[in-house]
Amino acid sequence: MKRATLLALLIAALLAACAPAATPTPVPTSVPPAETLVPPTATPEEVSLNVFAAASLTDAFKEIGNNFEAAHPGARVLFNFSGSQTLSTQLVQGAVADVFASANHTEMDKVVAANLAQKDAPKDFLTNKLLVILPKDNPANVQTLQDLARPDLKLVLADASVPAGKYARQILDNMSKEATFGSDFSTQVLANVVSNETDVKQVVAKVQLGEADAGIAYISDAVAAPDLKTIAIPNNYNVIAKYPIAALINAPQSKLASDFVNFVLSAEGQAILKKWGFTPITP
């Protein structure tokens, strides 16, 4: 019995040895390439353009700044709006900026004299004129320019050091040369001044708040504040304010500064200025 069992085992072993070897599972010779990763679109590095601009430019330049940023991806326009005399002083004392836009040539000349802008860099980019502004309900019932000399009137002007304030006083002097107003007209009107503001936007704000019966501001200020009533100042008394703009010599973003100046002088920039009540300069 044992012999038969051993024989069976021997036969099974021989059959197993003679059986064909199992075919191994083929190993791929190459690995399929991984899915190609597409990098996200690169975002332009943000750079800041610092623009010092006269307060009267606030509304127009904010729109110009938005359009400039849209045309220059990655550029961010930062504005410092104030009286031109304040801005020129800040620049001369070391403030860093790329562009300066002034409401007169006097303050721009100070910046040029300090070697902060090339002598031939400033370009006139608009003109502006002035008018009398009144609160919408006109509580003092101001109807004519002559009413500015009434002793009971509260008048607010920009300070004499501010371009708008200097222009306002020139206008009053012009009126005083006419018999219609009288030689003491300017003196009488200035006696009614209850506040001298550091920029023309403060003049507008005080009239809007009813803190003054009247003020003298730019035509563009009235466009930006349509709730105010106005009295026009005839051209023979008025002053034409010329606004210069320049890229500064040590501008951190010199190329972008030149681009901004060119944008302001372009047809698009000039159209925006006209929309806000300024008279554009034809390049």
C-alpha positions as CSV (number, residue, x, y, z in Angstrom):
1,M,0.0,0.0,0.0
2,K,2.8,2.3,1.0
3,R,4.6,1.4,-2.2
4,A,1.6,2.4,-4.3
5,T,1.3,5.7,-2.6
6,L,4.9,6.6,-3.1
7,L,4.6,5.7,-6.8
8,A,1.6,8.0,-7.1
9,L,3.5,10.9,-5.5
10,L,6.5,10.3,-7.8
11,I,4.4,10.4,-10.9
12,A,2.7,13.7,-9.8
13,A,6.1,15.2,-9.1
14,L,7.3,14.3,-12.6
15,L,4.2,15.7,-14.2
16,A,4.6,19.0,-12.4
17,A,8.2,19.3,-13.5
18,C,7.3,18.7,-17.1
19,A,4.4,21.3,-17.1
20,P,5.2,24.6,-19.0
21,A,6.2,27.5,-16.8
22,A,3.6,30.1,-16.0
23,T,3.8,33.1,-18.4
24,P,4.7,36.2,-16.3
25,T,2.5,39.3,-16.5
26,P,4.3,41.6,-18.9
27,V,5.8,44.7,-17.3
28,P,5.2,47.9,-19.3
29,T,8.4,49.2,-20.9
30,S,7.2,52.8,-20.5
31,V,5.0,54.7,-18.1
32,P,2.2,56.7,-19.7
33,P,3.0,60.5,-19.4
34,A,1.3,62.2,-16.5
35,E,-1.4,64.8,-17.4
36,T,0.3,68.0,-18.5
37,L,-0.2,70.7,-15.9
38,V,-1.1,74.1,-17.4
39,P,0.2,76.9,-15.2
40,P,-2.3,79.7,-14.5
41,T,-2.0,82.9,-16.4
42,A,0.6,85.0,-14.8
43,T,-0.7,88.2,-13.1
44,P,1.3,91.3,-13.9
45,E,3.3,92.5,-10.9
46,E,1.5,95.5,-9.4
47,V,3.3,98.8,-9.4
48,S,2.1,102.1,-7.9
49,L,2.2,105.4,-9.7
50,N,2.0,108.3,-7.3
51,V,0.3,111.4,-8.8
52,F,0.3,114.7,-6.9
53,A,-2.7,116.7,-8.3
54,A,-4.5,120.0,-7.6
55,A,-7.7,119.4,-5.6
56,S,-9.8,120.8,-8.4
57,L,-8.8,117.8,-10.5
58,T,-10.2,115.3,-8.0
59,D,-13.2,114.0,-9.9
60,A,-11.7,114.1,-13.4
61,F,-8.4,112.5,-12.4
62,K,-10.1,109.7,-10.5
63,E,-11.9,108.7,-13.7
64,I,-8.7,109.2,-15.7
65,G,-6.9,107.0,-13.2
66,N,-9.4,104.2,-13.6
67,N,-9.1,104.3,-17.4
68,F,-5.3,104.4,-17.2
69,E,-5.2,101.3,-14.9
70,A,-7.5,99.4,-17.3
71,A,-5.1,100.2,-20.2
72,H,-2.0,99.3,-18.1
73,P,-2.6,96.0,-16.3
74,G,-0.7,95.9,-13.0
75,A,-0.5,99.7,-12.6
76,R,-2.2,101.2,-9.6
77,V,-2.6,105.0,-9.6
78,L,-2.4,106.6,-6.2
79,F,-3.5,110.2,-5.9
80,N,-2.5,112.9,-3.5
81,F,-5.1,115.7,-4.0
82,S,-4.5,119.1,-2.3
83,G,-3.9,122.7,-2.9
84,S,-1.1,123.1,-5.5
85,Q,0.9,125.2,-3.0
86,T,0.8,122.4,-0.5
87,L,1.8,119.8,-3.0
88,S,4.8,121.8,-4.3
89,T,6.0,122.3,-0.8
90,Q,5.7,118.6,-0.1
91,L,7.8,117.8,-3.2
92,V,10.5,120.4,-2.5
93,Q,10.7,119.0,1.1
94,G,11.4,115.5,-0.2
95,A,8.1,113.8,-0.8
96,V,8.4,111.1,-3.5
97,A,6.0,111.2,-6.5
98,D,6.0,110.3,-10.2
99,V,3.8,113.1,-11.6
100,F,2.8,116.6,-10.6
101,A,-0.3,118.4,-11.9
102,S,-0.7,122.0,-10.7
103,A,-3.5,124.5,-11.0
104,N,-1.0,127.2,-11.9
105,H,2.5,127.8,-13.2
106,T,3.7,129.4,-10.0
107,E,3.8,126.1,-8.1
108,M,5.1,124.1,-11.0
109,D,7.9,126.7,-11.4
110,K,8.9,126.0,-7.8
111,V,9.2,122.3,-8.6
112,V,11.3,123.0,-11.7
113,A,13.5,125.4,-9.8
114,A,14.2,122.7,-7.2
115,N,15.4,120.4,-10.1
116,L,12.5,118.0,-9.5
117,A,11.2,118.4,-13.1
118,Q,13.0,119.2,-16.4
119,K,12.6,122.8,-17.4
120,D,10.8,121.8,-20.7
121,A,8.8,119.0,-19.0
122,P,5.6,120.9,-17.9
123,K,2.8,120.8,-20.5
124,D,-0.5,122.8,-20.2
125,F,-3.2,120.2,-20.3
126,L,-6.4,122.3,-19.7
127,T,-7.7,125.7,-18.8
128,N,-10.3,126.6,-16.2
129,K,-12.4,129.7,-15.2
130,L,-14.2,130.7,-12.1
131,L,-17.7,131.5,-11.0
132,V,-19.7,132.2,-7.9
133,I,-21.3,129.3,-6.1
134,L,-24.3,129.4,-3.8
135,P,-26.1,126.9,-1.6
136,K,-29.0,125.2,-3.4
137,D,-31.6,127.1,-1.3
138,N,-29.7,130.4,-1.5
139,P,-30.8,131.6,1.9
140,A,-29.0,135.0,1.5
141,N,-30.8,135.6,-1.8
142,V,-27.7,136.4,-3.7
143,Q,-28.7,137.4,-7.2
144,T,-25.9,139.4,-8.7
145,L,-22.1,139.8,-8.4
146,Q,-22.7,143.2,-6.7
147,D,-24.5,141.3,-3.9
148,L,-21.1,139.9,-2.8
149,A,-20.3,143.3,-1.3
150,R,-23.4,143.3,1.0
151,P,-22.2,143.7,4.6
152,D,-24.4,140.9,5.9
153,L,-23.0,138.3,3.5
154,K,-20.8,135.3,4.6
155,L,-18.3,134.6,1.9
156,V,-15.7,131.8,1.8
157,L,-12.7,131.8,-0.5
158,A,-9.6,129.7,-1.0
159,D,-6.6,131.3,0.7
160,A,-4.6,133.8,-1.3
161,S,-1.7,131.3,-1.4
162,V,-4.0,128.8,-3.2
163,P,-4.3,129.2,-7.0
164,A,-8.1,129.4,-6.8
165,G,-7.8,132.0,-4.0
166,K,-5.3,134.1,-6.0
167,Y,-7.5,134.0,-9.1
168,A,-10.6,135.0,-7.1
169,R,-8.8,138.1,-5.7
170,Q,-7.6,139.0,-9.3
171,I,-11.2,138.8,-10.4
172,L,-12.3,141.1,-7.6
173,D,-9.6,143.6,-8.5
174,N,-10.7,143.5,-12.1
175,M,-14.3,144.3,-11.1
176,S,-13.1,147.2,-8.9
177,K,-11.7,148.9,-12.0
178,E,-15.2,149.2,-13.4
179,A,-17.7,151.9,-12.4
180,T,-20.4,149.2,-12.3
181,F,-18.8,147.9,-9.1
182,G,-16.8,150.8,-7.7
183,S,-13.2,151.2,-6.7
184,D,-13.7,149.8,-3.2
185,F,-15.7,146.7,-4.4
186,S,-12.8,144.3,-3.8
187,T,-12.2,145.7,-0.3
188,Q,-15.9,145.4,0.6
189,V,-16.1,141.8,-0.7
190,L,-13.0,140.7,1.1
191,A,-14.4,142.1,4.3
192,N,-17.1,139.5,4.1
193,V,-14.7,136.6,4.0
194,V,-15.4,134.3,7.0
195,S,-13.0,131.6,6.0
196,N,-9.9,131.1,3.8
197,E,-9.5,127.5,2.8
198,T,-6.4,125.5,2.0
199,D,-7.9,124.2,-1.3
200,V,-10.9,124.9,-3.5
201,K,-12.7,121.7,-2.6
202,Q,-13.0,123.0,0.9
203,V,-14.7,126.1,-0.4
204,V,-17.2,124.0,-2.2
205,A,-17.8,121.8,0.9
206,K,-18.5,124.8,3.1
207,V,-21.0,126.3,0.7
208,Q,-22.7,122.9,0.3
209,L,-23.0,122.6,4.1
210,G,-24.6,126.1,4.3
211,E,-21.6,127.4,6.3
212,A,-21.3,130.3,3.8
213,D,-23.7,132.3,1.7
214,A,-21.4,132.2,-1.3
215,G,-18.0,131.2,-2.5
216,I,-15.8,131.6,-5.6
217,A,-14.7,128.3,-7.2
218,Y,-13.9,126.8,-10.6
219,I,-16.5,126.0,-13.3
220,S,-15.4,122.4,-13.0
221,D,-16.2,122.4,-9.3
222,A,-19.8,123.4,-10.1
223,V,-20.0,120.5,-12.6
224,A,-18.9,118.1,-9.9
225,A,-21.4,119.6,-7.4
226,P,-24.6,120.1,-9.5
227,D,-26.7,120.8,-6.4
228,L,-25.1,124.2,-6.1
229,K,-26.5,127.4,-7.7
230,T,-24.1,129.6,-9.6
231,I,-23.6,133.1,-10.9
232,A,-21.3,133.4,-14.0
233,I,-18.4,135.8,-14.0
234,P,-18.1,137.6,-17.4
235,N,-14.9,136.9,-19.4
236,N,-13.7,140.5,-19.1
237,Y,-13.4,140.1,-15.3
238,N,-12.6,136.4,-15.2
239,V,-9.2,134.7,-15.1
240,I,-8.1,131.9,-17.4
241,A,-6.3,129.4,-15.2
242,K,-3.7,127.2,-17.1
243,Y,-2.9,123.8,-15.5
244,P,0.6,122.3,-16.2
245,I,1.5,118.6,-15.7
246,A,5.0,117.0,-15.7
247,A,6.6,113.7,-15.0
248,L,9.2,114.2,-12.2
249,I,13.0,113.6,-12.7
250,N,13.4,111.1,-9.9
251,A,10.1,109.3,-10.5
252,P,10.3,105.7,-9.2
253,Q,8.1,104.7,-12.2
254,S,9.5,107.0,-14.9
255,K,8.1,105.1,-17.9
256,L,4.7,104.8,-16.3
257,A,4.8,108.5,-15.3
258,S,5.4,109.5,-19.0
259,D,2.6,107.2,-20.1
260,F,0.3,108.9,-17.6
261,V,1.1,112.4,-18.8
262,N,0.6,111.2,-22.4
263,F,-2.7,109.7,-21.4
264,V,-3.9,113.0,-19.9
265,L,-2.9,114.8,-23.1
266,S,-4.5,112.1,-25.3
267,A,-8.0,112.4,-26.9
268,E,-9.4,110.1,-24.3
269,G,-7.9,112.0,-21.4
270,Q,-9.0,115.4,-22.8
271,A,-12.6,114.1,-23.4
272,I,-12.8,113.1,-19.7
273,L,-11.5,116.6,-18.6
274,K,-14.1,118.2,-20.8
275,K,-16.8,116.1,-19.3
276,W,-15.9,117.4,-15.9
277,G,-16.1,121.1,-16.9
278,F,-12.6,121.9,-17.9
279,T,-11.6,123.3,-21.2
280,P,-9.2,120.8,-22.9
281,I,-5.9,121.8,-24.5
282,T,-5.7,120.6,-28.1
283,P,-2.3,118.7,-28.4
